[in-house]
Amino acid sequence: MIRYLTKKDIPSYQKLITIVWQETYPGIVNQNFLDNLTKTEQERIEYNTKIFNESEKDTLVLEINNNIVGFIRFGQSEDQNYPNTGEIFALYILSKYQKQGYGKQLVSS
């Protein structure tokens, strides 16, 4: 199921970010940074919960068996040369669910 992110999703959303970074970037990003993502997760949950605005429809989540396994965050382009253009800011999918067409589904939703 693909649906908009809700406030109650924020803990799962932040956990997903941690896991995807740790799956994707070892050997590319400083390992200390990757290890600290778990330590800062609760801070990120609290911050994102505090600033969450239900009316902002800028993040879709991919939910399988009641678990968030991916998301896409999008909005108006931040490049002032393209004022009427959209932009994908983030597309995250757990490695277990990659290469199954879910990214295409998120992009086309």
C-alpha positions in Angstrom: 0.0 0.0 0.0 1.2 3.5 -0.8 -0.2 6.3 1.3 0.8 9.7 2.8 3.0 9.8 5.9 1.2 10.4 9.2 2.5 11.6 12.5 2.1 8.1 14.0 4.5 6.9 11.3 7.4 9.0 12.3 9.2 6.4 14.6 9.1 3.8 11.8 10.0 6.4 9.2 13.1 7.5 11.2 14.1 3.8 11.8 13.9 3.2 8.1 16.2 6.1 7.4 18.7 4.7 9.8 18.6 1.2 8.4 18.8 2.3 4.7 21.8 4.5 5.4 23.5 1.7 7.3 22.7 -0.8 4.5 23.8 1.5 1.7 26.8 3.5 2.8 29.3 1.4 4.7 32.7 2.1 3.2 31.4 5.2 1.5 30.3 7.3 4.5 32.3 7.5 7.8 31.4 4.5 9.9 31.2 6.6 13.1 28.5 8.7 11.4 26.6 5.5 10.4 26.9 4.1 13.9 25.6 7.4 15.5 22.4 7.3 13.4 21.0 4.8 15.8 22.0 6.9 18.8 20.4 10.1 17.3 17.2 8.3 16.2 15.1 9.2 19.2 16.2 12.9 18.8 15.1 12.8 15.2 11.8 11.2 16.1 11.1 13.9 18.7 12.1 16.7 16.4 10.1 15.4 13.4 7.0 14.7 15.6 7.2 18.3 16.9 7.4 19.9 13.5 5.1 17.5 11.6 2.3 19.2 9.7 -0.4 16.8 8.7 -1.5 19.2 5.9 1.9 18.9 4.1 1.5 16.1 1.6 5.1 15.8 0.7 5.9 12.2 1.7 4.4 8.9 0.6 5.2 5.7 2.4 5.3 2.1 1.1 3.7 -0.2 3.6 3.9 -4.0 3.3 2.3 -6.2 6.0 1.7 -3.1 8.2 5.4 -2.2 8.1 6.9 0.9 6.4 9.6 -0.4 4.1 10.1 2.6 1.9 9.2 6.2 1.2 9.5 9.1 -1.3 9.7 12.7 -0.3 9.0 15.3 -3.0 8.1 18.9 -3.5 8.6 22.0 -5.6 12.1 22.3 -7.0 14.5 24.3 -4.8 16.4 25.4 -8.0 15.2 28.9 -8.8 16.0 28.3 -12.5 13.1 25.9 -12.5 10.3 27.5 -10.5 7.4 25.4 -11.8 9.2 22.0 -11.5 8.9 19.2 -9.0 11.8 17.5 -7.4 12.3 14.2 -5.6 14.3 14.9 -2.4 14.6 11.3 -1.1 13.7 7.8 -2.2 14.4 5.1 0.4 13.6 1.4 0.2 14.9 -1.3 2.5 17.3 -3.5 0.6 15.1 -6.6 1.0 12.4 -4.8 -1.1 14.6 -3.3 -3.7 14.6 -4.4 -7.4 10.9 -5.4 -7.1 9.4 -2.3 -8.8 8.4 -0.5 -5.6 10.6 2.5 -6.4 8.8 2.9 -9.7 5.4 2.7 -7.9 6.5 5.4 -5.5 7.7 7.7 -8.2 4.5 7.2 -10.3 2.1 7.7 -7.3 
